[in-house]
């Protein structure tokens, strides 16, 4: 990890069961120990271009590679295989419109 990406390093934030990559990235960047204005800036630091911004919006074409996920995993303290579980299966269509969630239900199981 380079010095420029070391400033983004945080204590590993454990993903929730069945949490999407989009939700996880949002939670991760809002940690107090992460000094990050946008996922895009970290993506550029990791030499992933705009990939992470696309992942956050569920635009998965092209689908992430294990190498890309390994780079991200080093910063987030997760294995590439664990990050991959947060993505929908390759080739599965996904509805990218916002989903409304009941506050009481979300409080019980985020």
C-alpha angles and dihedrals in degrees: 000000000000124000090250092059094039090079089065094053114117139172106283110272107215113230119235118244109277092004115158123235089243093057093042093052089051093051092044096053092048093061113117092234093056114086099198131133096188140003087236092067092055090045090056091047090054089048091243094126110209095337098112093048088053092048091051088057094042093247095144102171105140096030113229118266124228088247091057091047091048090055091050092044092058090060096041097041095241134118117251090240091057091050090049090058089063092062123081114253112284111272095015110131115236132199106232096192116114116272119219114224128196109246093221092050092047090051089056096045118008 
